[in-house]
C-alpha cells in the first residue's frame, strides 16, 4: 500500500531524445510492488512536448491541469483539464503543451510490455474453418 501526495514524489527530467521542457513523476511503480501497472504524472512547461514515438502498449491518460494537443499521424487533437485519452498500441503520438501554464497529466502503462506484433501470413482454411464458418 502507498499513500503519498504527488508533490512528495521526485520530479525528474525526461531525457528521451525528442522531449523538450518535460518532467515526470513515477507516482506508482514496480518499486511500490504494484504488480501490473505504473502511474506516472508528466509535467510539460509551456512550449514543451514529449517525444514523438510509438510502442506495443497502450496509454491511458487523465489531464489534470492545462491545455495541450495529442499529436498523431492524423493531426493534432486538442485536449484540456478533465479530459481522458486512450492511445492505441503502435499509434505514433506525443503530447504538447499549447497553453501558457504547466500541462500536467497522468499516464498509466503496463509493467510487462506486449511483444511486437508480427503479421503472419496464415491460411484461414488450415483448421477447416474460416471466419467462424
Backbone as a printed PyTorch tensor [residue, N CA C, xyz], in Angstrom:
tensor([[[  0.8400,  -1.1750,   0.0000],
         [  0.0000,   0.0000,   0.0000],
         [  0.8860,   1.2390,   0.0000]],

        [[  0.3870,   2.2750,  -0.6430],
         [  1.1360,   3.5390,  -0.6780],
         [  0.1200,   4.6780,  -0.6110]],

        [[  0.4030,   5.6500,   0.2120],
         [ -0.4060,   6.8630,   0.2920],
         [  0.5620,   8.0210,   0.4490]],

        [[  0.5780,   8.8830,  -0.5570],
         [  1.5490,   9.9730,  -0.5610],
         [  1.0000,  11.0760,  -1.4580]],

        [[  1.2690,  12.3170,  -1.1190],
         [  0.8950,  13.4230,  -2.0010],
         [  1.8320,  13.4130,  -3.2030]],

        [[  1.2760,  13.6680,  -4.3910],
         [  2.0980,  13.5790,  -5.6020],
         [  3.3160,  14.4840,  -5.5540]],

        [[  3.2100,  15.6120,  -4.8760],
         [  4.3330,  16.5560,  -4.8310],
         [  5.5180,  16.0240,  -4.0270]],

        [[  5.3060,  14.9570,  -3.2630],
         [  6.3850,  14.3390,  -2.4990],
         [  7.1910,  13.3380,  -3.3290]],

        [[  6.7270,  13.0530,  -4.5310],
         [  7.4180,  12.1190,  -5.4260],
         [  8.4100,  12.9260,  -6.2710]],

        [[  9.6020,  12.4000,  -6.4210],
         [ 10.6780,  13.1080,  -7.1380],
         [ 10.2460,  13.4520,  -8.5640]],

        [[ 10.4810,  14.7000,  -8.9450],
         [ 10.2120,  15.1910, -10.2940],
         [ 11.5210,  15.0990, -11.0830]],

        [[ 11.5220,  14.2540, -12.1120],
         [ 12.7350,  14.0020, -12.8940],
         [ 12.5960,  14.5470, -14.3070]],

        [[ 13.7090,  14.9600, -14.8770],
         [ 13.7450,  15.4130, -16.2640],
         [ 13.5110,  14.2190, -17.1850]],

        [[ 12.7100,  14.3870, -18.2310],
         [ 12.5720,  13.3530, -19.2580],
         [ 13.7510,  13.5320, -20.2090]],

        [[ 14.6050,  12.5160, -20.2830],
         [ 15.8350,  12.6270, -21.0590],
         [ 15.7560,  11.9260, -22.4160]],

        [[ 14.6260,  11.3060, -22.7260],
         [ 14.4710,  10.6210, -24.0170],
         [ 14.6040,  11.6360, -25.1570]],

        [[ 15.3140,  11.2460, -26.2030],
         [ 15.5030,  12.1270, -27.3470],
         [ 14.1520,  12.5730, -27.8990]],

        [[ 14.0270,  13.8580, -28.1730],
         [ 12.7900,  14.4000, -28.7240],
         [ 11.9080,  15.0790, -27.6910]],

        [[ 12.2670,  14.9820, -26.4090],
         [ 11.4920,  15.6440, -25.3600],
         [ 12.0220,  17.0590, -25.1510]],

        [[ 11.1120,  17.9690, -24.8360],
         [ 11.5070,  19.3500, -24.5640],
         [ 10.6690,  19.8700, -23.3980]],

        [[ 11.3150,  20.4020, -22.3790],
         [ 10.6480,  21.0090, -21.2280],
         [  9.6430,  20.0570, -20.5770]],

        [[ 10.0200,  18.7800, -20.4580],
         [  9.1110,  17.7650, -19.9180],
         [  9.7530,  17.0550, -18.7310]],

        [[  8.9650,  16.8890, -17.6780],
         [  9.4100,  16.1910, -16.4710],
         [  8.3950,  15.1090, -16.1180]],

        [[  8.8260,  14.1490, -15.2830],
         [  7.9870,  13.0110, -14.9310],
         [  8.1140,  12.6900, -13.4490]],

        [[  6.9980,  12.2340, -12.8650],
         [  6.9710,  11.6780, -11.5100],
         [  6.4370,  10.2520, -11.6350]],

        [[  7.1730,   9.2740, -11.1410],
         [  6.7090,   7.8810, -11.1150],
         [  5.8980,   7.7200,  -9.8320]],

        [[  4.5970,   7.9910,  -9.9070],
         [  3.7390,   8.0000,  -8.7280],
         [  3.5790,   6.6130,  -8.1280]],

        [[  3.3250,   5.6230,  -8.9620],
         [  3.2170,   4.2290,  -8.5360],
         [  3.9720,   3.3950,  -9.5600]],

        [[  4.8370,   2.5010,  -9.0660],
         [  5.6510,   1.7030,  -9.9880],
         [  5.9460,   0.3390,  -9.3720]],

        [[  6.7620,  -0.4160, -10.0540],
         [  7.1650,  -1.7290,  -9.5400],
         [  7.8810,  -1.5910,  -8.1910]],

        [[  8.5780,  -0.4860,  -7.9850],
         [  9.2500,  -0.2500,  -6.6950],
         [  8.2580,  -0.2470,  -5.5320]],

        [[  7.0010,   0.1060,  -5.8430],
         [  5.9490,   0.1300,  -4.8260],
         [  5.2190,  -1.2090,  -4.7360]],

        [[  5.7500,  -2.1910,  -5.4630],
         [  5.1710,  -3.5360,  -5.5190],
         [  3.8240,  -3.5630,  -6.2250]],

        [[  3.5870,  -2.5970,  -7.1090],
         [  2.3880,  -2.6210,  -7.9480],
         [  2.6010,  -3.7340,  -8.9730]],

        [[  1.7390,  -4.7500,  -9.0110],
         [  2.0140,  -5.9270,  -9.8270],
         [  1.8240,  -5.7520, -11.3360]],

        [[  0.9930,  -4.8020, -11.7660],
         [  0.6430,  -4.7690, -13.1910],
         [  0.9010,  -3.4470, -13.9100]],

        [[  0.6520,  -2.3340, -13.2320],
         [  0.6910,  -1.0550, -13.9260],
         [  1.5410,  -0.0270, -13.2000]],

        [[  2.0230,   0.9460, -13.9680],
         [  2.6990,   2.1160, -13.4190],
         [  1.8140,   3.3310, -13.6740]],

        [[  1.7850,   4.2370, -12.6960],
         [  1.0860,   5.5060, -12.8540],
         [  2.1380,   6.6030, -12.8030]],

        [[  2.1610,   7.3920, -13.8670],
         [  3.1450,   8.4630, -13.9650],
         [  2.4170,   9.7920, -14.1290]],

        [[  3.0210,  10.8570, -13.6180],
         [  2.4980,  12.1940, -13.9000],
         [  3.5540,  12.9410, -14.6920]],

        [[  3.1510,  13.4110, -15.8550],
         [  4.0230,  14.2390, -16.6740],
         [  3.6960,  15.6970, -16.4130]],

        [[  4.7380,  16.5220, -16.4080],
         [  4.5900,  17.9600, -16.2780],
         [  5.3510,  18.5870, -17.4410]],

        [[  4.5970,  19.2580, -18.2990],
         [  5.1610,  19.8230, -19.5270],
         [  5.0160,  21.3390, -19.4580]],

        [[  6.1440,  22.0320, -19.4980],
         [  6.1400,  23.5010, -19.4340],
         [  5.5950,  24.0750, -20.7400]],

        [[  5.1190,  25.3260, -20.7140],
         [  4.6490,  25.9480, -21.9530],
         [  5.6990,  25.8460, -23.0600]],

        [[  5.2420,  25.4420, -24.2470],
         [  6.1450,  25.2570, -25.3810],
         [  6.8310,  23.9060, -25.4060]],

        [[  6.5920,  23.0900, -24.3960],
         [  7.2500,  21.7910, -24.3020],
         [  6.4210,  20.6690, -24.9110]],

        [[  7.0660,  19.5020, -25.0420],
         [  6.3910,  18.3360, -25.6040],
         [  7.1470,  17.0730, -25.2340]],

        [[  6.4230,  15.9510, -25.3090],
         [  7.0410,  14.6440, -25.1040],
         [  7.5830,  14.1610, -26.4440]],

        [[  8.4160,  13.1200, -26.4690],
         [  8.9360,  12.6090, -27.7330],
         [  7.8140,  12.0480, -28.6100]],

        [[  7.9680,  12.1780, -29.9110],
         [  7.0320,  11.5810, -30.8720],
         [  7.5070,  10.1500, -31.0920]],

        [[  6.6710,   9.1680, -30.7080],
         [  7.1190,   7.7760, -30.7040],
         [  5.9240,   6.8270, -30.7770]],

        [[  6.2100,   5.5390, -30.8700],
         [  5.1730,   4.5110, -30.7840],
         [  5.7700,   3.3010, -30.0730]],

        [[  4.8830,   2.4290, -29.5930],
         [  5.3090,   1.2290, -28.8770],
         [  4.1620,   0.2420, -28.8440]],

        [[  4.4130,  -0.9300, -28.3010],
         [  3.4460,  -2.0290, -28.3680],
         [  2.3890,  -1.9990, -27.2600]],

        [[  2.3960,  -1.0200, -26.4040],
         [  1.4010,  -0.9530, -25.3330],
         [  0.5790,   0.3180, -25.4640]],

        [[ -0.5870,   0.2950, -24.8310],
         [ -1.4680,   1.4560, -24.8400],
         [ -1.1030,   2.4230, -23.7280]],

        [[ -1.6900,   3.6150, -23.8200],
         [ -1.6330,   4.5960, -22.7320],
         [ -3.0640,   4.9130, -22.3360]],

        [[ -3.2690,   5.0920, -21.0360],
         [ -4.4960,   5.6970, -20.5400],
         [ -4.0790,   6.9850, -19.8490]],

        [[ -4.7070,   8.0820, -20.2350],
         [ -4.3260,   9.3860, -19.6980],
         [ -5.5130,  10.0990, -19.0710]],

        [[ -5.2130,  10.8920, -18.0450],
         [ -6.1710,  11.8260, -17.4660],
         [ -5.4680,  13.1740, -17.3860]],

        [[ -6.0930,  14.2050, -17.9650],
         [ -5.4860,  15.5340, -17.9670],
         [ -5.8570,  16.2370, -16.6660]],

        [[ -4.8410,  16.5050, -15.8500],
         [ -5.0420,  17.0910, -14.5270],
         [ -5.1620,  18.6060, -14.6180]],

        [[ -4.2330,  19.2340, -15.3400],
         [ -4.2140,  20.7000, -15.4650],
         [ -3.7060,  21.0850, -16.8420]],

        [[ -4.1930,  22.2160, -17.3350],
         [ -3.6410,  22.8000, -18.5440],
         [ -4.3580,  22.3940, -19.8110]],

        [[ -3.7640,  22.8350, -20.9270],
         [ -4.2880,  22.5240, -22.2580],
         [ -3.1450,  22.0280, -23.1220]],

        [[ -3.4940,  21.2100, -24.0930],
         [ -2.4700,  20.6790, -24.9700],
         [ -3.0760,  20.0440, -26.1950]],

        [[ -2.2520,  19.3040, -26.9000],
         [ -2.6900,  18.5890, -28.0920],
         [ -2.0010,  17.2370, -28.1290]],

        [[ -2.7850,  16.2200, -28.4830],
         [ -2.2420,  14.9020, -28.7790],
         [ -1.8960,  14.9250, -30.2580]],

        [[ -0.6310,  14.7350, -30.5750],
         [ -0.1700,  14.7790, -31.9510],
         [ -0.0680,  13.3400, -32.4530]],

        [[ -0.7590,  13.0440, -33.5700],
         [ -0.7260,  11.7240, -34.1800],
         [ -0.4780,  11.8820, -35.6720]],

        [[ -0.3970,  10.7720, -36.3740],
         [ -0.2350,  10.8340, -37.8340],
         [ -1.4610,  11.4480, -38.5050]],

        [[ -2.5850,  11.4740, -37.7960],
         [ -3.8190,  12.0540, -38.3350],
         [ -3.9800,  13.5270, -37.9940]],

        [[ -3.0080,  14.1090, -37.2980],
         [ -3.0840,  15.5200, -36.9460],
         [ -3.0620,  15.7330, -35.4490]],

        [[ -3.4650,  16.9310, -35.0450],
         [ -3.4570,  17.3210, -33.6390],
         [ -4.8710,  17.3280, -33.0830]],

        [[ -5.0220,  16.7000, -31.9250],
         [ -6.3160,  16.6460, -31.2450],
         [ -6.1970,  17.4390, -29.9540]],

        [[ -6.8780,  18.5870, -29.8450],
         [ -6.7520,  19.4060, -28.6340],
         [ -7.4100,  18.7320, -27.4350]],

        [[ -6.8320,  18.9820, -26.2490],
         [ -7.4180,  18.4900, -25.0050],
         [ -7.2370,  19.5310, -23.9130]],

        [[ -7.9950,  19.3260, -22.8130],
         [ -7.9660,  20.2680, -21.6950],
         [ -8.1290,  19.5160, -20.3890]],

        [[ -7.9670,  20.2290, -19.3080],
         [ -8.1240,  19.6750, -17.9680],
         [ -9.4490,  18.9220, -17.8620]],

        [[ -9.3920,  17.7100, -17.2920],
         [-10.5860,  16.8920, -17.1150],
         [-10.8170,  15.8890, -18.2320]],

        [[-10.1130,  16.0260, -19.3580],
         [-10.2760,  15.0820, -20.4720],
         [ -9.5510,  13.7760, -20.1840]],

        [[-10.0330,  12.7110, -20.8040],
         [ -9.3590,  11.4130, -20.7590],
         [ -8.9580,  11.0420, -22.1800]],

        [[ -7.8430,  10.3190, -22.2860],
         [ -7.3050,   9.9400, -23.5960],
         [ -6.8980,   8.4770, -23.5410]],

        [[ -7.2340,   7.7450, -24.5850],
         [ -6.7350,   6.3880, -24.7720],
         [ -5.9070,   6.3920, -26.0480]],

        [[ -4.6430,   5.9900, -25.9480],
         [ -3.7560,   5.9060, -27.1120],
         [ -3.5420,   4.4320, -27.4110]],

        [[ -3.9160,   4.0230, -28.6280],
         [ -3.8030,   2.6300, -29.0500],
         [ -2.3480,   2.1790, -29.1320]],

        [[ -2.1010,   0.8800, -28.9330],
         [ -0.7580,   0.3470, -29.1820],
         [ -0.3410,   0.6430, -30.6290]],

        [[  0.9290,   0.9110, -30.8290],
         [  1.5520,   1.1530, -32.1300],
         [  1.1650,   2.4920, -32.7660]],

        [[  0.3570,   3.3060, -32.1000],
         [ -0.0030,   4.6140, -32.6550],
         [  1.1300,   5.5960, -32.3740]],

        [[  1.6380,   6.2430, -33.4120],
         [  2.6480,   7.2850, -33.2170],
         [  1.9670,   8.4710, -32.5500]],

        [[  2.6310,   9.0130, -31.5090],
         [  1.9960,  10.0720, -30.7370],
         [  3.0120,  10.8740, -29.9240]],

        [[  2.5880,  12.0590, -29.5550],
         [  3.2340,  12.8190, -28.4950],
         [  2.2210,  13.7890, -27.9260]],

        [[  2.5840,  14.3930, -26.8130],
         [  1.7210,  15.3520, -26.1400],
         [  2.4700,  16.6700, -26.1240]],

        [[  1.7730,  17.7390, -26.5060],
         [  2.4510,  19.0350, -26.4470],
         [  1.5920,  20.0360, -25.6910]],

        [[  2.2630,  20.9000, -24.9730],
         [  1.5980,  21.9360, -24.2070],
         [  1.3010,  23.0910, -25.1510]],

        [[  0.0220,  23.4270, -25.3060],
         [ -0.3740,  24.5420, -26.1750],
         [ -0.8020,  25.7560, -25.3620]],

        [[ -0.7250,  25.6520, -24.0370],
         [ -1.1680,  26.7490, -23.1750],
         [ -0.0210,  27.5570, -22.6170]],

        [[ -0.3560,  28.4200, -21.6680],
         [  0.6690,  29.2760, -21.0550],
         [  0.9250,  28.9140, -19.5940]],

        [[  0.4030,  27.7440, -19.1650],
         [  0.6870,  27.2190, -17.8300],
         [  1.1890,  25.7830, -17.9820]],

        [[  1.7000,  25.2150, -16.9090],
         [  2.2040,  23.8420, -16.9560],
         [  1.0700,  22.8660, -17.2470]],

        [[  1.3010,  21.9750, -18.1930],
         [  0.3800,  20.8920, -18.5060],
         [  0.7470,  19.7210, -17.6130]],

        [[ -0.2330,  19.1780, -16.8710],
         [  0.0000,  18.0160, -16.0190],
         [ -0.9880,  16.9380, -16.4210]],

        [[ -0.4630,  15.7270, -16.6690],
         [ -1.3730,  14.6290, -16.9890],
         [ -0.8520,  13.3180, -16.4320]],

        [[ -1.8020,  12.4570, -16.0760],
         [ -1.4840,  11.1090, -15.6230],
         [ -1.3810,  10.2080, -16.8380]],

        [[ -0.4580,   9.2670, -16.7700],
         [ -0.2660,   8.2950, -17.8490],
         [ -0.0420,   6.9340, -17.2030]],

        [[ -0.9270,   5.9960, -17.5010],
         [ -0.8260,   4.6470, -16.9580],
         [ -0.3400,   3.6980, -18.0410]],

        [[  0.6280,   2.8590, -17.6720],
         [  1.1950,   1.8880, -18.6150],
         [  1.3890,   0.5500, -17.9080]],

        [[  1.3860,  -0.5390, -18.6620],
         [  1.6550,  -1.8470, -18.0550],
         [  3.1420,  -2.0180, -17.7830]],

        [[  3.4680,  -2.7970, -16.7380],
         [  4.8760,  -3.1210, -16.4780],
         [  5.4130,  -4.0410, -17.5630]],

        [[  4.6450,  -5.0860, -17.8770],
         [  5.0760,  -6.0440, -18.8940],
         [  4.6260,  -5.5270, -20.2470]],

        [[  5.5810,  -5.2340, -21.0790],
         [  5.2750,  -4.6980, -22.3910],
         [  4.9440,  -5.8370, -23.3480]],

        [[  3.8180,  -5.7310, -24.0700],
         [  3.4780,  -6.7690, -25.0390],
         [  4.5500,  -6.8760, -26.1230]],

        [[  4.7180,  -8.0670, -26.6440],
         [  5.6730,  -8.2730, -27.7300],
         [  5.1870,  -7.5520, -28.9740]],

        [[  6.1230,  -7.1810, -29.8040],
         [  5.7460,  -6.5610, -31.0670],
         [  4.9190,  -7.5360, -31.8770]],

        [[  3.8710,  -7.0110, -32.4820],
         [  3.0160,  -7.8570, -33.3020],
         [  3.6980,  -8.1230, -34.6310]],

        [[  3.7110,  -9.3690, -35.0070],
         [  4.2800,  -9.7530, -36.2900],
         [  3.1460, -10.2570, -37.1450]],

        [[  2.9900,  -9.6580, -38.3000],
         [  1.9430, -10.1260, -39.2020],
         [  2.3220, -11.4780, -39.7540]],

        [[  1.4320, -12.4210, -39.5990],
         [  1.6720, -13.7630, -40.0970],
         [  0.8160, -13.9730, -41.3370]],

        [[  1.3800, -14.6300, -42.2980],
         [  0.6280, -14.9950, -43.4740],
         [  0.0340, -16.3750, -43.1960]],

        [[ -1.1820, -16.3660, -42.6730],
         [ -1.8060, -17.5990, -42.2170],
         [ -2.9020, -18.0120, -43.1880]],

        [[ -2.9650, -19.3010, -43.4810],
         [ -4.0280, -19.8420, -44.3110],
         [ -5.2760, -19.9610, -43.4390]],

        [[ -6.3420, -19.1880, -43.7150],
         [ -7.5230, -19.2300, -42.8650],
         [ -8.2620, -20.5710, -42.9280]],

        [[ -7.9360, -21.4170, -43.9040],
         [ -8.6180, -22.6880, -44.0590],
         [ -7.8240, -23.8470, -43.4610]],

        [[ -6.6820, -23.5440, -42.8290],
         [ -5.8280, -24.5970, -42.2900],
         [ -6.5590, -25.4260, -41.2380]],

        [[ -7.4610, -24.8240, -40.4840],
         [ -8.1870, -25.5610, -39.4530],
         [ -9.4840, -26.1380, -39.9880]],

        [[ -9.7670, -25.8910, -41.2480],
         [-11.0270, -26.3630, -41.8300],
         [-12.1520, -25.3910, -41.6550]],

        [[-11.8990, -24.2460, -40.9720],
         [-12.9240, -23.2200, -40.7700],
         [-12.3370, -21.8670, -41.1350]],

        [[-13.1720, -20.9700, -41.5920],
         [-12.7530, -19.6170, -41.8840],
         [-13.8050, -18.6730, -41.3400]],

        [[-13.3790, -17.6520, -40.6320],
         [-14.3030, -16.6510, -40.0850],
         [-15.4440, -17.2680, -39.3120]],

        [[-15.1230, -18.2700, -38.4920],
         [-16.1050, -18.9390, -37.6440],
         [-17.2030, -19.6420, -38.4440]],

        [[-16.9400, -19.9810, -39.6990],
         [-17.9390, -20.6750, -40.5190],
         [-17.7840, -22.1680, -40.4260]]])
